[in-house]
Amino acid sequence: MNEDEEAAPYAGRQRFWRGEHLAFTPLEPEDAELIQHWRADPVAAQEIGVWPGPLHELHERLVSYVEDRTRDDFLILLPDDTPIGHIALTDEDFVDGTAEACLLLAPEHRSQGYGADALAALTDLAFGELPLHRLEALTHTGNAAALATLKRAGFTQEGVRRSSCLHRGRRHDEALLGLLRTEWEAQTRPRSWDHV
C-alpha cells in the first residue's frame, strides 16, 4: 500500500451505485475491523440485537458474504470517501422477488439523513435494477429512529413479531416493515441514476 492509499484507503474503491449524497462500494473482507467498530457501539449493539463477537469470526463471515449469491453487501461512502455504514440486501429470492434490507450506520453519522438516502438508493437498486417485487425490514419496536428512517424511505409497518428477539437476557418485539415495487414506482423523488 502506498502513502496515498494509506491516507485515503477508500478513495480507490469502485462506486457501484450512488444515492443523492453517498455511494455504495462492494463490501470486502478487509472491511471487518471497521464494521466491528460500528457494531461495538452500544446503541448499535442494542438495536441490531447482537454482540460484536471476535474480529476473526466477522472476517470469515464477510468472506462468506462475498461468495453468497443470495445477498449484496455494500459500504456506504460519502463523496470525500469517508465510510459511514454498511447496507445490504439479504435473503434475495429472485423467483419470489423478495429480499430483506439491512442498514448499519456509524454512530457519528446517524441523525443526518444518510440512512434515508442510503435506503432510497438501495430500493432504487432493488426495484430499478434487480427483479425484486418486495423488500422487508426488521427492527426492534422501540427503535424509533430506525422506524422513522424506514417509513421516510417508503416502508410500511405491516405487523409485529412478538417476543422474536433475545438480546442481553430480554425478549424484544420486532416490527416488520415492507415496501412493494408498485409503492416504489409511485414515489416522486429523484432516482439514484439521476445522481450519476
KOLZA-780973 format. One record per residue: x, y, z of N, C-alpha, C in turn; residue in three letters. Coordinates in pm, whole numbers, plus 50000, padded with zeros to 5 digits. Layout:
REM residues N
XYZXYZXYZALA
...
REM end
This chain:
REM residues 196
500854988250000500005000050000500895012450000MET
500655021549905501475033649902500895044249997ASN
501585055750008501175066050104499775071550075GLU
499445073249945498115078249910497035068549954ASP
497265055549935496285045449976496155045050128GLU
497255047050199497195047250345496445059550394GLU
496615070950329495955083250370494465082950338ALA
494085076750228492685076150186492385062050136ALA
492215052350228492105038350188490865035150104PRO
489835043450106488615040550031488505048449901TYR
489505057049875489455065449755489495057249627ALA
490195046149628490325038049507489225027849489GLY
488275027349582487225017249573486205021049466ARG
485765011149392484765013049287483425017249348GLN
482835027449289481495031649330480505023949244ARG
479815014549306478915005849233477555012449208PHE
477125020549304475775026449299475815039549374TRP
474985049149335475005062349400473635066149452ARG
473655073149565472465079649619472635094649599GLY
471795102249664471855116749647473155122549703GLU
473555117749822474745123349888475775112549924HIS
475685100849863476565089849901476695079949786LEU
477565070149806477765059649706477965046249777ALA
477705035449704477935021949756479175016249687PHE
479995009449766481105001749713480974987649769THR
481284977349691481134963749742481914961649872PRO
481284954849965481914951450092483014941250068LEU
484154943250133485304934250119485654928450256GLU
486234916450261486614910650390487514919650474PRO
488354927850409489234936650487488474948050555GLU
487164949250530486334959150599485874954350736ASP
486264942350775485784936250900486064944951022ALA
487274950651031487614958551150486734970851163GLU
486444977251050485594989051050484164985451094LEU
483634974851039482274970651076482224966051220ILE
483284959351265483354955151405483284967351497GLN
483974977851460483954990351539482524995951546HIS
481824996351433480455001551432479514992751513TRP
479684979651502478804970451575479064970651724ARG
480254974851767480584975351909479954987451978ALA
479454996951901478775008451959477575003452040ASP
477415007852166476335002652250474925004352190PRO
474685015652124473375017852063473145007851950VAL
474145006151864474014996751753473864982451805ALA
474654978651904474564965051960473174962452015ALA
472604972352081471254970952136470224969952023GLN
470324978751925469294979351821469354967551723GLU
470554962651691470614951351599470574938051674ILE
470664938751806470464926851887471574916551879GLY
472814920951857473924911551852475094916951934VAL
475864907751989477134911352050478164912151940TRP
479144920851952480124922051845481144910851839PRO
481134899851893481984888151873483414890651825GLY
484194880151810485594881451769485754886451625PRO
486794894251604487054900051473487284889251368LEU
488004878651402488284868151302486984861551255HIS
485984860351343484704854451301483974863751204GLU
484014876751232483384886251141484094886051005LEU
485414885451007486174884750881485754872350801HIS
485644860950867485214848650799483794850150744GLU
482934856750818481564858950772481564867750647ARG
482394878350646482454887050528483014879550407LEU
483944870450429484434862150319483274854050262VAL
482444848350350481314840450303480274849150233SER
480114861850276479164870850210479564873250064TYR
480854874550039481334877049902480904865649810VAL
480904853549861480554841749781479054838849779GLU
478284844949869476854841949885476054849149776ASP
475424841549688474654847449578473254851549620ARG
472914850349749471594854749795471674867949871THR
472804874749858472944887649927473894896649850ARG
473674909649868474554920049814474864929649928ASP
476144930849965476584939150076477464950450027ASP
477254962350084477994974150042478434982450162PHE
479594989050147479955000150235479325012650178LEU
478875021450264478325034250222479435044550236ILE
479735051750128480805061750128480245075550099LEU
480765085550169480455099450138481295103850019LEU
480985115349957481785120049843483265121849874PRO
483615124350002485035125850038485695112450073ASP
485015101250041485505087550062485425082750206ASP
484755090050293484575085550430483535074350434THR
483905062650490482915051950506482005055150625PRO
480685054050604479755057750711478785046650749ILE
478835035350679477915024650716477995012650624GLY
477175002950658477034990350585475564988750551HIS
475284985750425473914983550380473884970950296ILE
472774963650303472734950850233471314947050192ALA
471254939250087470064931650051470404917150086LEU
469644911050177469914897350218468724888550183THR
468944875650188467894865850157467204868850025ASP
468004872749925467444875849793466884863149730GLU
465634863849688464964852749620464394858549491ASP
465094856249381464674862249255463494854949192PHE
463164843149241461954836249194460724842949255VAL
460724844449387459594851049455459694866249446ASP
460894871449416461094885849406461154892849540GLY
461784886449640461834892049774463274893049825THR
463474902149920464764903649988464534911550115ALA
465524911150204465474919150326466504930350317GLU
466114942250356467014953850359467604955150499ALA
468934956950507469614958550635470524970850628CYS
470594978350737471384990650741472024992350877LEU
473304995650877474044999050999474855011550970LEU
474595022351044475365034751026476345036751141LEU
477485042851110478455046551213477795056451308ALA
478095055651438477435064251536477505079151503PRO
478645083851454478815098051428478085102851303GLU
477485093651228476775097551105475285094751112HIS
474795091551231473345089651247472655103251261ARG
471365103351236470505115151251470935126751161SER
471485123551043471885133950949471245131850811GLN
470315122350801469635119750676470315109350588GLY
471475104350630472185094650547471455081250540TYR
470785077450647470055064750647468955064750543GLY
468185075450537467105076450438467675076850296ALA
468775084050277469405084750145469905070950104ASP
470535063850196471055050550165469925040750134ALA
468835041350210467705032450184467045035850051LEU
466955048650018466395052549888467235046749775ALA
468565047549788469445042049686469315026949679ALA
469195020349795469045005949797467745001449732LEU
466655008649758465385004949696465425007449546THR
466135017849503466305020149359467055008449295ASP
468065003349364468794991749314467894979449308LEU
467154977249416466324965249426465214964949321ALA
464574976349298463434976649208463774981849068PHE
464844989749057465204995448928466174986948849GLY
466974978748918467994970648851467784955748872GLU
467264951948987467054937849019465574934249002LEU
465254921548980463874917648958463094915349087PRO
463234924449182462544922749310461174929149307LEU
460274923349384458904928449394458604933649535HIS
459314928249636459034931849775460324932149855ARG
460484942849934461564943650032460964943550171LEU
461654936850263461254936750403462384942550487GLU
462014947350604462994951950703462454948450840ALA
463354945150931463004942151069463794951151162LEU
463154955851267463854963451370463064962251500THR
463724964551613463004964451740461894974751737HIS
460784971651799459664981051801460014993951876THR
461014993351964461425005252038462475013651966GLY
462885009551847463915016751773463255027751689ASN
462895038651755462145049351689462905055351571ALA
464205056851583464995062851474464945053951350ALA
465135040951366465095031851250463705031351190ALA
462685030951273461305030751221461015043351140LEU
461435054851190461205067451118461965067650986ALA
463215062850986464025062550864463405053350760THR
462975041550802462335032150710461045037850653LEU
460265044250737459005050050688459265061450590LYS
460315069550616460685080150521461095074450386ARG
461655062350388462075055850263460905048750194ALA
459715049350254458535043750190458045030550247GLY
458755025050345458325012450405457095014550492PHE
456235004550495455015004750575455124993950682THR
454814997450806454824987250911453624978050890GLN
453914965250878452884955350849452484947150970GLU
453324946951070452994939051187454124938951286GLY
453924931051391454904929551498455134914751521VAL
456384910851522456754897251559457034897451709ARG
456044893251786456124894351931457194885251990ARG
458004890952080458994883552156459904875052067SER
460284880551949461014872651850462524874051858SER
463014882751946464454885151953464904884552099CYS
465914876352127466504875652260467824883052257LEU
467954893252341469194900852348469444905252490HIS
470624901852539471034905252676470004900752779ARG
469504888752759468604882752857467164887652852GLY
466844896152758465474901352747464894898052611ARG
463594895452609462884893152484462444906652428ARG
462534908152295462144920552229461174917452117HIS
460214926452097459334925651981460044932051863ASP
459774926951743460344932751622459224937351530GLU
459404949251476458464954451377458864949151241ALA
457874944651164458074940051027457554950950935LEU
458424955850848458044966150752458254960850611LEU
457464965850518457594961450380457444972950282GLY
458034971150165457904980650055457734972549928LEU
456664975349853456384968349728456874976449609LEU
457154969549500457594976149377456614987049335ARG
455314984349342454314994249299454365006749386THR
454675005149516454795016649605456045024649572GLU
457135017549540458365024249499458135031949369TRP
457435025849273457155032449145456335045149163GLU
455495045649266454655057349291455405068849358ALA
456615066149409457395076649473457835086849368GLN
457785099649405458125110249309459515116149330THR
460315110449417461665115549444462595112449327ARG
463725119649318464745116249216465265102149240PRO
465655095349135466185081749144467705081949148ARG
468285070949192469745070049205470455072749074SER
469895068248962470565070348834470545084948792TRP
469745093348860469765107648834471005114448894ASP
471725107148982472865112949056474205108648998HIS
474205102248882475455097348824476245108948766VAL
REM end
